[in-house]
């Protein structure tokens, strides 16, 4: 699993990785960059290792693949 040093309840600012899918790019653009971690990373169906998040801005919630996100500096 990719190193994800956050726990449930933490607020993180994310950005898509260079090779991120259009879905991930859209979710971050439309709902981010600030997200609250709702569940620790785990394997999710077709997404692989993912983290369950909700948006500070729009109320969106869902899974984003860890391989497609990075913490904005």
PQR file with spaces between the fields and no chain letter, atoms N, CA, C, O and H, PARSE charges and radii, in Angstrom:
ATOM       1  N    UNK     1       0.843   -1.187    0.000 -0.4000 1.5000
ATOM       2  CA   UNK     1       0.000    0.000    0.000 -0.0000 2.0000
ATOM       3  C    UNK     1       0.884    1.244    0.000  0.5500 1.7000
ATOM       4  O    UNK     1       1.902    1.293    0.690 -0.5500 1.4000
ATOM       5  N    UNK     2       0.493    2.229   -0.765 -0.4000 1.5000
ATOM       6  CA   UNK     2       1.200    3.504   -0.808 -0.0000 2.0000
ATOM       7  C    UNK     2       1.162    4.146    0.584  0.5500 1.7000
ATOM       8  O    UNK     2       0.163    4.043    1.295 -0.5500 1.4000
ATOM       9  H    UNK     2      -0.334    2.189   -1.325  0.4000 1.0000
ATOM      10  N    UNK     3       2.243    4.797    0.955 -0.4000 1.5000
ATOM      11  CA   UNK     3       2.297    5.455    2.254 -0.0000 2.0000
ATOM      12  C    UNK     3       1.262    6.584    2.311  0.5500 1.7000
ATOM      13  O    UNK     3       1.323    7.527    1.523 -0.5500 1.4000
ATOM      14  H    UNK     3       3.054    4.880    0.377  0.4000 1.0000
ATOM      15  N    UNK     4       0.332    6.483    3.230 -0.4000 1.5000
ATOM      16  CA   UNK     4      -0.705    7.495    3.414 -0.0000 2.0000
ATOM      17  C    UNK     4      -0.731    7.820    4.897  0.5500 1.7000
ATOM      18  O    UNK     4      -1.418    7.148    5.666 -0.5500 1.4000
ATOM      19  H    UNK     4       0.283    5.716    3.870  0.4000 1.0000
ATOM      20  N    UNK     5       0.016    8.853    5.312 -0.4000 1.5000
ATOM      21  CA   UNK     5       0.241    9.112    6.736 -0.0000 2.0000
ATOM      22  C    UNK     5      -0.894    9.841    7.460  0.5500 1.7000
ATOM      23  O    UNK     5      -0.639   10.585    8.407 -0.5500 1.4000
ATOM      24  H    UNK     5       0.574    9.399    4.687  0.4000 1.0000
ATOM      25  N    UNK     6      -2.123    9.640    7.033 -0.4000 1.5000
ATOM      26  CA   UNK     6      -3.243   10.346    7.640 -0.0000 2.0000
ATOM      27  C    UNK     6      -4.199    9.353    8.264  0.5500 1.7000
ATOM      28  O    UNK     6      -4.243    8.184    7.881 -0.5500 1.4000
ATOM      29  H    UNK     6      -2.329    9.036    6.264  0.4000 1.0000
ATOM      30  N    UNK     7      -4.966    9.834    9.232 -0.4000 1.5000
ATOM      31  CA   UNK     7      -5.935    8.963    9.896 -0.0000 2.0000
ATOM      32  C    UNK     7      -7.343    9.518    9.697  0.5500 1.7000
ATOM      33  O    UNK     7      -7.522   10.649    9.246 -0.5500 1.4000
ATOM      34  H    UNK     7      -4.931   10.784    9.543  0.4000 1.0000
ATOM      35  N    UNK     8      -8.317    8.721   10.034 -0.4000 1.5000
ATOM      36  CA   UNK     8      -9.715    9.126    9.912 -0.0000 2.0000
ATOM      37  C    UNK     8      -9.937   10.456   10.626  0.5500 1.7000
ATOM      38  O    UNK     8      -9.523   10.637   11.771 -0.5500 1.4000
ATOM      39  H    UNK     8      -8.172    7.802   10.401  0.4000 1.0000
ATOM      40  N    UNK     9     -10.597   11.382    9.933 -0.4000 1.5000
ATOM      41  CA   UNK     9     -10.891   12.695   10.484 -0.0000 2.0000
ATOM      42  C    UNK     9      -9.918   13.777   10.057  0.5500 1.7000
ATOM      43  O    UNK     9     -10.235   14.963   10.149 -0.5500 1.4000
ATOM      44  H    UNK     9     -10.933   11.235    9.003  0.4000 1.0000
ATOM      45  N    UNK    10      -8.737   13.388    9.591 -0.4000 1.5000
ATOM      46  CA   UNK    10      -7.761   14.386    9.127 -0.0000 2.0000
ATOM      47  C    UNK    10      -8.265   15.084    7.867  0.5500 1.7000
ATOM      48  O    UNK    10      -8.976   14.492    7.056 -0.5500 1.4000
ATOM      49  H    UNK    10      -8.479   12.425    9.516  0.4000 1.0000
ATOM      50  N    UNK    11      -7.889   16.338    7.719 -0.4000 1.5000
ATOM      51  CA   UNK    11      -8.196   17.086    6.495 -0.0000 2.0000
ATOM      52  C    UNK    11      -6.910   17.207    5.694  0.5500 1.7000
ATOM      53  O    UNK    11      -5.873   17.628    6.207 -0.5500 1.4000
ATOM      54  H    UNK    11      -7.312   16.819    8.378  0.4000 1.0000
ATOM      55  N    UNK    12      -7.003   16.825    4.414 -0.4000 1.5000
ATOM      56  CA   UNK    12      -5.829   16.848    3.531 -0.0000 2.0000
ATOM      57  C    UNK    12      -6.157   17.611    2.261  0.5500 1.7000
ATOM      58  O    UNK    12      -7.302   17.624    1.810 -0.5500 1.4000
ATOM      59  H    UNK    12      -7.846   16.484    3.998  0.4000 1.0000
ATOM      60  N    UNK    13      -5.152   18.242    1.691 -0.4000 1.5000
ATOM      61  CA   UNK    13      -5.293   18.876    0.381 -0.0000 2.0000
ATOM      62  C    UNK    13      -4.614   17.978   -0.629  0.5500 1.7000
ATOM      63  O    UNK    13      -3.425   17.680   -0.515 -0.5500 1.4000
ATOM      64  H    UNK    13      -4.221   18.231    2.057  0.4000 1.0000
ATOM      65  N    UNK    14      -5.386   17.545   -1.629 -0.4000 1.5000
ATOM      66  CA   UNK    14      -4.884   16.603   -2.616 -0.0000 2.0000
ATOM      67  C    UNK    14      -4.797   17.228   -3.999  0.5500 1.7000
ATOM      68  O    UNK    14      -5.473   18.209   -4.312 -0.5500 1.4000
ATOM      69  H    UNK    14      -6.352   17.787   -1.722  0.4000 1.0000
ATOM      70  N    UNK    15      -3.946   16.629   -4.811 -0.4000 1.5000
ATOM      71  CA   UNK    15      -3.879   16.953   -6.232 -0.0000 2.0000
ATOM      72  C    UNK    15      -3.688   15.640   -6.976  0.5500 1.7000
ATOM      73  O    UNK    15      -3.162   14.679   -6.414 -0.5500 1.4000
ATOM      74  H    UNK    15      -3.397   15.832   -4.557  0.4000 1.0000
ATOM      75  N    UNK    16      -4.108   15.590   -8.236 -0.4000 1.5000
ATOM      76  CA   UNK    16      -3.943   14.355   -9.006 -0.0000 2.0000
ATOM      77  C    UNK    16      -2.478   14.155   -9.386  0.5500 1.7000
ATOM      78  O    UNK    16      -1.746   15.124   -9.591 -0.5500 1.4000
ATOM      79  H    UNK    16      -4.535   16.370   -8.693  0.4000 1.0000
ATOM      80  N    UNK    17      -2.057   12.901   -9.480 -0.4000 1.5000
ATOM      81  CA   UNK    17      -0.722   12.594   -9.974 -0.0000 2.0000
ATOM      82  C    UNK    17      -0.707   12.827  -11.482  0.5500 1.7000
ATOM      83  O    UNK    17      -1.757   13.000  -12.102 -0.5500 1.4000
ATOM      84  H    UNK    17      -2.651   12.114   -9.313  0.4000 1.0000
ATOM      85  N    UNK    18       0.468   12.829  -12.054 -0.4000 1.5000
ATOM      86  CA   UNK    18       0.612   13.070  -13.493 -0.0000 2.0000
ATOM      87  C    UNK    18      -0.184   12.055  -14.327  0.5500 1.7000
ATOM      88  O    UNK    18      -0.766   12.417  -15.349 -0.5500 1.4000
ATOM      89  H    UNK    18       1.320   12.689  -11.550  0.4000 1.0000
ATOM      90  N    UNK    19      -0.211   10.800  -13.899 -0.4000 1.5000
ATOM      91  CA   UNK    19      -0.906    9.763  -14.660 -0.0000 2.0000
ATOM      92  C    UNK    19      -2.304    9.451  -14.165  0.5500 1.7000
ATOM      93  O    UNK    19      -2.845    8.396  -14.499 -0.5500 1.4000
ATOM      94  H    UNK    19       0.261   10.505  -13.069  0.4000 1.0000
ATOM      95  N    UNK    20      -2.909   10.333  -13.380 -0.4000 1.5000
ATOM      96  CA   UNK    20      -4.239   10.086  -12.814 -0.0000 2.0000
ATOM      97  C    UNK    20      -5.308    9.984  -13.896  0.5500 1.7000
ATOM      98  O    UNK    20      -5.206   10.603  -14.955 -0.5500 1.4000
ATOM      99  H    UNK    20      -2.469   11.189  -13.109  0.4000 1.0000
ATOM     100  N    UNK    21      -6.326    9.196  -13.609 -0.4000 1.5000
ATOM     101  CA   UNK    21      -7.454    9.061  -14.532 -0.0000 2.0000
ATOM     102  C    UNK    21      -8.241   10.371  -14.596  0.5500 1.7000
ATOM     103  O    UNK    21      -8.139   11.224  -13.714 -0.5500 1.4000
ATOM     104  H    UNK    21      -6.409    8.694  -12.748  0.4000 1.0000
ATOM     105  N    UNK    22      -9.018   10.502  -15.653 -0.4000 1.5000
ATOM     106  CA   UNK    22      -9.860   11.688  -15.789 -0.0000 2.0000
ATOM     107  C    UNK    22     -10.857   11.779  -14.645  0.5500 1.7000
ATOM     108  O    UNK    22     -11.176   12.877  -14.189 -0.5500 1.4000
ATOM     109  H    UNK    22      -9.101    9.809  -16.369  0.4000 1.0000
ATOM     110  N    UNK    23     -11.356   10.629  -14.174 -0.4000 1.5000
ATOM     111  CA   UNK    23     -12.306   10.601  -13.049 -0.0000 2.0000
ATOM     112  C    UNK    23     -11.688   11.251  -11.810  0.5500 1.7000
ATOM     113  O    UNK    23     -12.315   12.099  -11.175 -0.5500 1.4000
ATOM     114  H    UNK    23     -11.096    9.738  -14.544  0.4000 1.0000
ATOM     115  N    UNK    24     -10.458   10.854  -11.466 -0.4000 1.5000
ATOM     116  CA   UNK    24      -9.792   11.413  -10.289 -0.0000 2.0000
ATOM     117  C    UNK    24      -9.536   12.901  -10.469  0.5500 1.7000
ATOM     118  O    UNK    24      -9.762   13.686   -9.548 -0.5500 1.4000
ATOM     119  H    UNK    24      -9.949   10.165  -11.982  0.4000 1.0000
ATOM     120  N    UNK    25      -9.070   13.291  -11.640 -0.4000 1.5000
ATOM     121  CA   UNK    25      -8.820   14.716  -11.912 -0.0000 2.0000
ATOM     122  C    UNK    25     -10.100   15.526  -11.748  0.5500 1.7000
ATOM     123  O    UNK    25     -10.089   16.605  -11.156 -0.5500 1.4000
ATOM     124  H    UNK    25      -8.886   12.653  -12.388  0.4000 1.0000
ATOM     125  N    UNK    26     -11.206   14.998  -12.277 -0.4000 1.5000
ATOM     126  CA   UNK    26     -12.490   15.705  -12.171 -0.0000 2.0000
ATOM     127  C    UNK    26     -12.952   15.824  -10.728  0.5500 1.7000
ATOM     128  O    UNK    26     -13.408   16.891  -10.318 -0.5500 1.4000
ATOM     129  H    UNK    26     -11.215   14.122  -12.758  0.4000 1.0000
ATOM     130  N    UNK    27     -12.843   14.743   -9.942 -0.4000 1.5000
ATOM     131  CA   UNK    27     -13.297   14.788   -8.543 -0.0000 2.0000
ATOM     132  C    UNK    27     -12.526   15.836   -7.754  0.5500 1.7000
ATOM     133  O    UNK    27     -13.110   16.587   -6.972 -0.5500 1.4000
ATOM     134  H    UNK    27     -12.472   13.876  -10.275  0.4000 1.0000
ATOM     135  N    UNK    28     -11.207   15.887   -7.960 -0.4000 1.5000
ATOM     136  CA   UNK    28     -10.406   16.863   -7.226 -0.0000 2.0000
ATOM     137  C    UNK    28     -10.714   18.273   -7.706  0.5500 1.7000
ATOM     138  O    UNK    28     -10.842   19.186   -6.891 -0.5500 1.4000
ATOM     139  H    UNK    28     -10.732   15.277   -8.595  0.4000 1.0000
ATOM     140  N    UNK    29     -10.835   18.463   -9.013 -0.4000 1.5000
ATOM     141  CA   UNK    29     -11.133   19.794   -9.558 -0.0000 2.0000
ATOM     142  C    UNK    29     -12.503   20.287   -9.109  0.5500 1.7000
ATOM     143  O    UNK    29     -12.651   21.453   -8.744 -0.5500 1.4000
ATOM     144  H    UNK    29     -10.732   17.721   -9.675  0.4000 1.0000
ATOM     145  N    UNK    30     -13.498   19.417   -9.131 -0.4000 1.5000
ATOM     146  CA   UNK    30     -14.872   19.811   -8.805 -0.0000 2.0000
ATOM     147  C    UNK    30     -15.135   19.908   -7.298  0.5500 1.7000
ATOM     148  O    UNK    30     -15.999   20.677   -6.877 -0.5500 1.4000
ATOM     149  H    UNK    30     -13.378   18.470   -9.427  0.4000 1.0000
ATOM     150  N    UNK    31     -14.413   19.150   -6.491 -0.4000 1.5000
ATOM     151  CA   UNK    31     -14.752   19.029   -5.069 -0.0000 2.0000
ATOM     152  C    UNK    31     -13.633   19.372   -4.100  0.5500 1.7000
ATOM     153  O    UNK    31     -13.860   19.399   -2.890 -0.5500 1.4000
ATOM     154  H    UNK    31     -13.711   18.525   -6.833  0.4000 1.0000
ATOM     155  N    UNK    32     -12.455   19.630   -4.591 -0.4000 1.5000
ATOM     156  CA   UNK    32     -11.295   19.836   -3.719 -0.0000 2.0000
ATOM     157  C    UNK    32     -10.807   21.265   -3.749  0.5500 1.7000
ATOM     158  O    UNK    32     -11.517   22.171   -4.184 -0.5500 1.4000
ATOM     159  H    UNK    32     -12.272   19.607   -5.574  0.4000 1.0000
ATOM     160  N    UNK    33      -9.604   21.456   -3.287 -0.4000 1.5000
ATOM     161  CA   UNK    33      -8.616   20.415   -3.010 -0.0000 2.0000
ATOM     162  C    UNK    33      -8.695   19.837   -1.603  0.5500 1.7000
ATOM     163  O    UNK    33      -8.014   18.852   -1.316 -0.5500 1.4000
ATOM     164  H    UNK    33      -9.027   20.720   -2.933  0.4000 1.0000
ATOM     165  N    UNK    34      -9.514   20.422   -0.702 -0.4000 1.5000
ATOM     166  CA   UNK    34      -9.564   19.939    0.676 -0.0000 2.0000
ATOM     167  C    UNK    34     -10.547   18.795    0.850  0.5500 1.7000
ATOM     168  O    UNK    34     -11.702   18.887    0.434 -0.5500 1.4000
ATOM     169  H    UNK    34     -10.068   21.221   -0.934  0.4000 1.0000
ATOM     170  N    UNK    35     -10.079   17.710    1.470 -0.4000 1.5000
ATOM     171  CA   UNK    35     -10.917   16.543    1.724 -0.0000 2.0000
ATOM     172  C    UNK    35     -10.685   16.047    3.147  0.5500 1.7000
ATOM     173  O    UNK    35      -9.585   16.172    3.685 -0.5500 1.4000
ATOM     174  H    UNK    35      -9.141   17.635    1.808  0.4000 1.0000
ATOM     175  N    UNK    36     -11.727   15.484    3.749 -0.4000 1.5000
ATOM     176  CA   UNK    36     -11.605   14.842    5.067 -0.0000 2.0000
ATOM     177  C    UNK    36     -11.498   13.338    4.841  0.5500 1.7000
ATOM     178  O    UNK    36     -12.252   12.771    4.050 -0.5500 1.4000
ATOM     179  H    UNK    36     -12.620   15.382    3.312  0.4000 1.0000
ATOM     180  N    UNK    37     -10.573   12.700    5.525 -0.4000 1.5000
ATOM     181  CA   UNK    37     -10.406   11.245    5.446 -0.0000 2.0000
ATOM     182  C    UNK    37     -11.520   10.591    6.257  0.5500 1.7000
ATOM     183  O    UNK    37     -11.638   10.821    7.460 -0.5500 1.4000
ATOM     184  H    UNK    37      -9.961   13.161    6.167  0.4000 1.0000
ATOM     185  N    UNK    38     -12.335    9.774    5.593 -0.4000 1.5000
ATOM     186  CA   UNK    38     -13.449    9.103    6.282 -0.0000 2.0000
ATOM     187  C    UNK    38     -13.105    7.679    6.686  0.5500 1.7000
ATOM     188  O    UNK    38     -13.611    7.177    7.690 -0.5500 1.4000
ATOM     189  H    UNK    38     -12.239    9.586    4.615  0.4000 1.0000
ATOM     190  N    UNK    39     -12.244    7.022    5.908 -0.4000 1.5000
ATOM     191  CA   UNK    39     -11.803    5.664    6.244 -0.0000 2.0000
ATOM     192  C    UNK    39     -10.363    5.488    5.801  0.5500 1.7000
ATOM     193  O    UNK    39      -9.918    6.100    4.830 -0.5500 1.4000
ATOM     194  H    UNK    39     -11.833    7.429    5.092  0.4000 1.0000
ATOM     195  N    UNK    40      -9.648    4.651    6.520 -0.4000 1.5000
ATOM     196  CA   UNK    40      -8.268    4.336    6.151 -0.0000 2.0000
ATOM     197  C    UNK    40      -8.238    3.644    4.782  0.5500 1.7000
ATOM     198  O    UNK    40      -9.218    3.025    4.369 -0.5500 1.4000
ATOM     199  H    UNK    40     -10.010    4.154    7.309  0.4000 1.0000
ATOM     200  N    UNK    41      -7.116    3.756    4.095 -0.4000 1.5000
ATOM     201  CA   UNK    41      -7.005    3.119    2.778 -0.0000 2.0000
ATOM     202  C    UNK    41      -7.255    1.614    2.838  0.5500 1.7000
ATOM     203  O    UNK    41      -6.898    0.940    3.804 -0.5500 1.4000
ATOM     204  H    UNK    41      -6.319    4.259    4.430  0.4000 1.0000
ATOM     205  N    UNK    42      -7.878    1.112    1.776 -0.4000 1.5000
ATOM     206  CA   UNK    42      -8.135   -0.322    1.627 -0.0000 2.0000
ATOM     207  C    UNK    42      -8.348   -0.635    0.154  0.5500 1.7000
ATOM     208  O    UNK    42      -8.496    0.269   -0.669 -0.5500 1.4000
ATOM     209  H    UNK    42      -8.168    1.659    0.991  0.4000 1.0000
ATOM     210  N    UNK    43      -8.362   -1.898   -0.166 -0.4000 1.5000
ATOM     211  CA   UNK    43      -8.574   -2.320   -1.545 -0.0000 2.0000
ATOM     212  C    UNK    43     -10.060   -2.212   -1.879  0.5500 1.7000
ATOM     213  O    UNK    43     -10.909   -2.727   -1.151 -0.5500 1.4000
ATOM     214  H    UNK    43      -8.242   -2.632    0.502  0.4000 1.0000
ATOM     215  N    UNK    44     -10.367   -1.531   -2.997 -0.4000 1.5000
ATOM     216  CA   UNK    44     -11.758   -1.303   -3.400 -0.0000 2.0000
ATOM     217  C    UNK    44     -11.949   -1.743   -4.854  0.5500 1.7000
ATOM     218  O    UNK    44     -11.384   -1.143   -5.769 -0.5500 1.4000
ATOM     219  H    UNK    44      -9.678   -1.112   -3.588  0.4000 1.0000
ATOM     220  N    UNK    45     -12.731   -2.771   -5.054 -0.4000 1.5000
ATOM     221  CA   UNK    45     -13.123   -3.273   -6.373 -0.0000 2.0000
ATOM     222  C    UNK    45     -12.124   -2.944   -7.475  0.5500 1.7000
ATOM     223  O    UNK    45     -10.976   -3.385   -7.415 -0.5500 1.4000
ATOM     224  H    UNK    45     -13.190   -3.259   -4.311  0.4000 1.0000
ATOM     225  N    UNK    46     -12.535   -2.184   -8.471 -0.4000 1.5000
ATOM     226  CA   UNK    46     -11.702   -1.882   -9.627 -0.0000 2.0000
ATOM     227  C    UNK    46     -10.711   -0.751   -9.380  0.5500 1.7000
ATOM     228  O    UNK    46      -9.849   -0.499  -10.222 -0.5500 1.4000
ATOM     229  H    UNK    46     -13.468   -1.826   -8.520  0.4000 1.0000
ATOM     230  N    UNK    47     -10.816   -0.070   -8.251 -0.4000 1.5000
ATOM     231  CA   UNK    47      -9.948    1.082   -7.993 -0.0000 2.0000
ATOM     232  C    UNK    47      -8.605    0.696   -7.375  0.5500 1.7000
ATOM     233  O    UNK    47      -7.664    1.489   -7.410 -0.5500 1.4000
ATOM     234  H    UNK    47     -11.516   -0.275   -7.567  0.4000 1.0000
ATOM     235  N    UNK    48      -8.500   -0.488   -6.819 -0.4000 1.5000
ATOM     236  CA   UNK    48      -7.279   -0.883   -6.121 -0.0000 2.0000
ATOM     237  C    UNK    48      -7.220   -0.217   -4.753  0.5500 1.7000
ATOM     238  O    UNK    48      -8.256    0.092   -4.165 -0.5500 1.4000
ATOM     239  H    UNK    48      -9.264   -1.133   -6.790  0.4000 1.0000
ATOM     240  N    UNK    49      -6.000    0.006   -4.243 -0.4000 1.5000
ATOM     241  CA   UNK    49      -5.842    0.643   -2.936 -0.0000 2.0000
ATOM     242  C    UNK    49      -6.380    2.072   -3.007  0.5500 1.7000
ATOM     243  O    UNK    49      -5.884    2.886   -3.785 -0.5500 1.4000
ATOM     244  H    UNK    49      -5.159   -0.246   -4.721  0.4000 1.0000
ATOM     245  N    UNK    50      -7.377    2.370   -2.208 -0.4000 1.5000
ATOM     246  CA   UNK    50      -8.069    3.661   -2.276 -0.0000 2.0000
ATOM     247  C    UNK    50      -8.370    4.184   -0.881  0.5500 1.7000
ATOM     248  O    UNK    50      -8.337    3.444    0.102 -0.5500 1.4000
ATOM     249  H    UNK    50      -7.780    1.708   -1.575  0.4000 1.0000
ATOM     250  N    UNK    51      -8.664    5.472   -0.821 -0.4000 1.5000
ATOM     251  CA   UNK    51      -9.029    6.100    0.449 -0.0000 2.0000
ATOM     252  C    UNK    51     -10.417    6.727    0.294  0.5500 1.7000
ATOM     253  O    UNK    51     -10.727    7.313   -0.743 -0.5500 1.4000
ATOM     254  H    UNK    51      -8.692    6.073   -1.620  0.4000 1.0000
ATOM     255  N    UNK    52     -11.246    6.600    1.332 -0.4000 1.5000
ATOM     256  CA   UNK    52     -12.604    7.133    1.322 -0.0000 2.0000
ATOM     257  C    UNK    52     -12.564    8.544    1.897  0.5500 1.7000
ATOM     258  O    UNK    52     -12.121    8.749    3.027 -0.5500 1.4000
ATOM     259  H    UNK    52     -10.994    6.125    2.174  0.4000 1.0000
ATOM     260  N    UNK    53     -13.027    9.512    1.114 -0.4000 1.5000
ATOM     261  CA   UNK    53     -12.918   10.928    1.461 -0.0000 2.0000
ATOM     262  C    UNK    53     -14.265   11.613    1.357  0.5500 1.7000
ATOM     263  O    UNK    53     -15.180   11.110    0.706 -0.5500 1.4000
ATOM     264  H    UNK    53     -13.387    9.345    0.196  0.4000 1.0000
ATOM     265  N    UNK    54     -14.383   12.774    2.009 -0.4000 1.5000
ATOM     266  CA   UNK    54     -15.497   13.671    1.697 -0.0000 2.0000
ATOM     267  C    UNK    54     -14.941   15.075    1.521  0.5500 1.7000
ATOM     268  O    UNK    54     -13.897   15.431    2.067 -0.5500 1.4000
ATOM     269  H    UNK    54     -13.640   13.183    2.539  0.4000 1.0000
ATOM     270  N    UNK    55     -15.670   15.856    0.744 -0.4000 1.5000
ATOM     271  CA   UNK    55     -15.228   17.186    0.369 -0.0000 2.0000
ATOM     272  C    UNK    55     -15.605   18.222    1.415  0.5500 1.7000
ATOM     273  O    UNK    55     -16.733   18.238    1.909 -0.5500 1.4000
ATOM     274  H    UNK    55     -16.519   15.567    0.300  0.4000 1.0000
ATOM     275  N    UNK    56     -14.661   19.077    1.746 -0.4000 1.5000
ATOM     276  CA   UNK    56     -14.947   20.220    2.622 -0.0000 2.0000
ATOM     277  C    UNK    56     -15.862   21.215    1.925  0.5500 1.7000
ATOM     278  O    UNK    56     -16.626   21.927    2.576 -0.5500 1.4000
ATOM     279  H    UNK    56     -13.745   19.063    1.345  0.4000 1.0000
ATOM     280  N    UNK    57     -15.784   21.263    0.595 -0.4000 1.5000
ATOM     281  CA   UNK    57     -16.418   22.309   -0.190 -0.0000 2.0000
ATOM     282  C    UNK    57     -17.826   21.959   -0.682  0.5500 1.7000
ATOM     283  O    UNK    57     -18.721   22.803   -0.631 -0.5500 1.4000
ATOM     284  H    UNK    57     -15.164   20.685    0.066  0.4000 1.0000
ATOM     285  N    UNK    58     -18.034   20.729   -1.157 -0.4000 1.5000
ATOM     286  CA   UNK    58     -19.285   20.426   -1.850 -0.0000 2.0000
ATOM     287  C    UNK    58     -20.149   19.352   -1.212  0.5500 1.7000
ATOM     288  O    UNK    58     -21.313   19.200   -1.586 -0.5500 1.4000
ATOM     289  H    UNK    58     -17.307   20.044   -1.199  0.4000 1.0000
ATOM     290  N    UNK    59     -19.610   18.607   -0.263 -0.4000 1.5000
ATOM     291  CA   UNK    59     -20.372   17.509    0.317 -0.0000 2.0000
ATOM     292  C    UNK    59     -20.210   16.197   -0.430  0.5500 1.7000
ATOM     293  O    UNK    59     -20.764   15.180   -0.013 -0.5500 1.4000
ATOM     294  H    UNK    59     -18.665   18.730    0.040  0.4000 1.0000
ATOM     295  N    UNK    60     -19.451   16.199   -1.541 -0.4000 1.5000
ATOM     296  CA   UNK    60     -19.168   14.950   -2.251 -0.0000 2.0000
ATOM     297  C    UNK    60     -18.436   13.998   -1.320  0.5500 1.7000
ATOM     298  O    UNK    60     -17.656   14.436   -0.475 -0.5500 1.4000
ATOM     299  H    UNK    60     -19.001   17.026   -1.880  0.4000 1.0000
ATOM     300  N    UNK    61     -18.680   12.690   -1.467 -0.4000 1.5000
ATOM     301  CA   UNK    61     -17.893   11.692   -0.763 -0.0000 2.0000
ATOM     302  C    UNK    61     -17.708   10.486   -1.665  0.5500 1.7000
ATOM     303  O    UNK    61     -18.572   10.164   -2.480 -0.5500 1.4000
ATOM     304  H    UNK    61     -19.314   12.334   -2.154  0.4000 1.0000
ATOM     305  N    UNK    62     -16.580    9.830   -1.509 -0.4000 1.5000
ATOM     306  CA   UNK    62     -16.307    8.652   -2.322 -0.0000 2.0000
ATOM     307  C    UNK    62     -14.854    8.221   -2.207  0.5500 1.7000
ATOM     308  O    UNK    62     -14.080    8.764   -1.419 -0.5500 1.4000
ATOM     309  H    UNK    62     -15.878   10.091   -0.847  0.4000 1.0000
ATOM     310  N    UNK    63     -14.511    7.231   -3.015 -0.4000 1.5000
ATOM     311  CA   UNK    63     -13.181    6.644   -3.004 -0.0000 2.0000
ATOM     312  C    UNK    63     -12.313    7.257   -4.092  0.5500 1.7000
ATOM     313  O    UNK    63     -12.774    7.487   -5.210 -0.5500 1.4000
ATOM     314  H    UNK    63     -15.140    6.790   -3.655  0.4000 1.0000
ATOM     315  N    UNK    64     -11.043    7.521   -3.757 -0.4000 1.5000
ATOM     316  CA   UNK    64     -10.046    7.914   -4.757 -0.0000 2.0000
ATOM     317  C    UNK    64      -8.853    6.970   -4.625  0.5500 1.7000
ATOM     318  O    UNK    64      -8.411    6.679   -3.514 -0.5500 1.4000
ATOM     319  H    UNK    64     -10.669    7.335   -2.849  0.4000 1.0000
ATOM     320  N    UNK    65      -8.330    6.490   -5.761 -0.4000 1.5000
ATOM     321  CA   UNK    65      -7.183    5.571   -5.730 -0.0000 2.0000
ATOM     322  C    UNK    65      -5.927    6.272   -5.198  0.5500 1.7000
ATOM     323  O    UNK    65      -5.603    7.385   -5.610 -0.5500 1.4000
ATOM     324  H    UNK    65      -8.689    6.727   -6.663  0.4000 1.0000
ATOM     325  N    UNK    66      -5.236    5.608   -4.286 -0.4000 1.5000
ATOM     326  CA   UNK    66      -4.003    6.193   -3.731 -0.0000 2.0000
ATOM     327  C    UNK    66      -2.948    6.409   -4.808  0.5500 1.7000
ATOM     328  O    UNK    66      -2.151    7.342   -4.713 -0.5500 1.4000
ATOM     329  H    UNK    66      -5.499    4.703   -3.952  0.4000 1.0000
ATOM     330  N    UNK    67      -2.934    5.564   -5.824 -0.4000 1.5000
ATOM     331  CA   UNK    67      -1.929    5.706   -6.872 -0.0000 2.0000
ATOM     332  C    UNK    67      -2.171    6.928   -7.760  0.5500 1.7000
ATOM     333  O    UNK    67      -1.316    7.285   -8.571 -0.5500 1.4000
ATOM     334  H    UNK    67      -3.581    4.806   -5.901  0.4000 1.0000
ATOM     335  N    UNK    68      -3.336    7.572   -7.611 -0.4000 1.5000
ATOM     336  CA   UNK    68      -3.686    8.693   -8.471 -0.0000 2.0000
ATOM     337  C    UNK    68      -3.749   10.039   -7.734  0.5500 1.7000
ATOM     338  O    UNK    68      -4.088   11.059   -8.332 -0.5500 1.4000
ATOM     339  H    UNK    68      -4.031    7.282   -6.953  0.4000 1.0000
ATOM     340  N    UNK    69      -3.424   10.037   -6.444 -0.4000 1.5000
ATOM     341  CA   UNK    69      -3.453   11.294   -5.675 -0.0000 2.0000
ATOM     342  C    UNK    69      -2.153   11.482   -4.927  0.5500 1.7000
ATOM     343  O    UNK    69      -1.456   10.526   -4.587 -0.5500 1.4000
ATOM     344  H    UNK    69      -3.149    9.207   -5.958  0.4000 1.0000
ATOM     345  N    UNK    70      -1.849   12.741   -4.682 -0.4000 1.5000
ATOM     346  CA   UNK    70      -0.709   13.086   -3.828 -0.0000 2.0000
ATOM     347  C    UNK    70      -1.093   14.301   -3.002  0.5500 1.7000
ATOM     348  O    UNK    70      -1.971   15.079   -3.374 -0.5500 1.4000
ATOM     349  H    UNK    70      -2.416   13.517   -4.958  0.4000 1.0000
ATOM     350  N    UNK    71      -0.426   14.441   -1.893 -0.4000 1.5000
ATOM     351  CA   UNK    71      -0.704   15.566   -1.000 -0.0000 2.0000
ATOM     352  C    UNK    71      -0.117   16.827   -1.606  0.5500 1.7000
ATOM     353  O    UNK    71       1.057   16.853   -1.977 -0.5500 1.4000
ATOM     354  H    UNK    71       0.288   13.809   -1.591  0.4000 1.0000
ATOM     355  N    UNK    72      -0.929   17.874   -1.709 -0.4000 1.5000
ATOM     356  CA   UNK    72      -0.462   19.158   -2.232 -0.0000 2.0000
ATOM     357  C    UNK    72       0.442   19.798   -1.196  0.5500 1.7000
ATOM     358  O    UNK    72       0.123   19.809   -0.007 -0.5500 1.4000
ATOM     359  H    UNK    72      -1.883   17.852   -1.408  0.4000 1.0000
ATOM     360  N    UNK    73       1.554   20.323   -1.637 -0.4000 1.5000
ATOM     361  CA   UNK    73       2.523   20.958   -0.717 -0.0000 2.0000
ATOM     362  C    UNK    73       2.325   22.443   -0.681  0.5500 1.7000
ATOM     363  O    UNK    73       3.042   23.144    0.033 -0.5500 1.4000
ATOM     364  H    UNK    73       1.814   20.314   -2.603  0.4000 1.0000
